[in-house]
């Protein structure tokens, strides 16, 4: 079928294209274009319509694929669409312009299947994060390529665009590696391109969040109600300390998990890091705080509903809300974050004679050497209840000391 468009790009224009803050495209014609990434990498892509929907396929990087080669591949892909074939089934590697070879699934198709097959037991939040990374950083670059055609250089191109956030870069690389590990086990791939570029991005060593000394904890505790934050934010911060749970476990909690009359909070296994149900023995102060909070949010499902949920769809408090609140608090310890709470409370309890086994259970850590099936929510219940009550009482005493 004769062409109904004219190619317009020139090599000089491609060479002269400079990177910008965001990806931008140089259009050649017929859906063929070249994306210029913030890193300076230039990638050929083809936009087309197939089976009633718009789609996009990555052809490869420039100048490894020249302008002439890109157009030859583009014409073959267009012909496939006109024949009613999905161009994502076309083998591009080593393409000569005279032959196309069908291959297996595209990376995007297989990666989405991997999420369904292997992450079903993880939390919805975790699965959403993995998909968000794939959709934001990976699919736009290699999603349309056949699974078996992705090369280490393609993965390296993705990492190059993320060098400003090395932890995310390594997380994305590891994610791609896990997809290929699964593909290799299922005889869908022979090699792992992400494994071959391991170490390409230097990741800073993790730093442990330091705990607060008792005078610092007293200043922190006094300052919470003085910040002018919404009461739900203040209550969430105080309950983090009273309960010693992780931030995500608290802000996603629902009222049906609590028995305030008995002073119990049972966190379901799917929201726990260790995938084991965890019981919190609430102190009197925690129960009083939750009762006050219930008069405000008890008509909602979530204990900490989103303050800004204007769409009619209720959601729990955002992950960043407490982080922002902590950043605003000036009590002499810069960069203190919600992650430091658990270390602070655990250290305080140990220093006041609470057994390590009890503290570990309060942190929902299975004691070392103990098999998983032996850990249950009732273990050392009395000591755990006493420890959390001691913590709440001690906080009351701390803020009575001179400022």
Secondary structure as GFF3:
##gff-version 3
##sequence-region A 1 403
A	DSSP	alpha_helix	11	16	.	.	.	ID=ss1
A	DSSP	beta_strand	24	29	.	.	.	ID=ss2
A	DSSP	beta_strand	32	36	.	.	.	ID=ss3
A	DSSP	beta_strand	42	50	.	.	.	ID=ss4
A	DSSP	beta_strand	53	62	.	.	.	ID=ss5
A	DSSP	alpha_helix	67	82	.	.	.	ID=ss6
A	DSSP	three_ten_helix	87	89	.	.	.	ID=ss7
A	DSSP	alpha_helix	107	118	.	.	.	ID=ss8
A	DSSP	alpha_helix	124	133	.	.	.	ID=ss9
A	DSSP	pi_helix	134	138	.	.	.	ID=ss10
A	DSSP	alpha_helix	139	142	.	.	.	ID=ss11
A	DSSP	three_ten_helix	147	149	.	.	.	ID=ss12
A	DSSP	alpha_helix	152	160	.	.	.	ID=ss13
A	DSSP	alpha_helix	166	185	.	.	.	ID=ss14
A	DSSP	three_ten_helix	195	197	.	.	.	ID=ss15
A	DSSP	alpha_helix	214	223	.	.	.	ID=ss16
A	DSSP	three_ten_helix	224	226	.	.	.	ID=ss17
A	DSSP	alpha_helix	231	243	.	.	.	ID=ss18
A	DSSP	alpha_helix	247	251	.	.	.	ID=ss19
A	DSSP	three_ten_helix	255	257	.	.	.	ID=ss20
A	DSSP	beta_strand	258	259	.	.	.	ID=ss21
A	DSSP	beta_strand	264	267	.	.	.	ID=ss22
A	DSSP	three_ten_helix	269	271	.	.	.	ID=ss23
A	DSSP	beta_strand	278	281	.	.	.	ID=ss24
A	DSSP	alpha_helix	284	297	.	.	.	ID=ss25
A	DSSP	alpha_helix	319	328	.	.	.	ID=ss26
A	DSSP	alpha_helix	339	351	.	.	.	ID=ss27
A	DSSP	alpha_helix	356	362	.	.	.	ID=ss28
A	DSSP	three_ten_helix	372	374	.	.	.	ID=ss29
A	DSSP	alpha_helix	381	398	.	.	.	ID=ss30
###
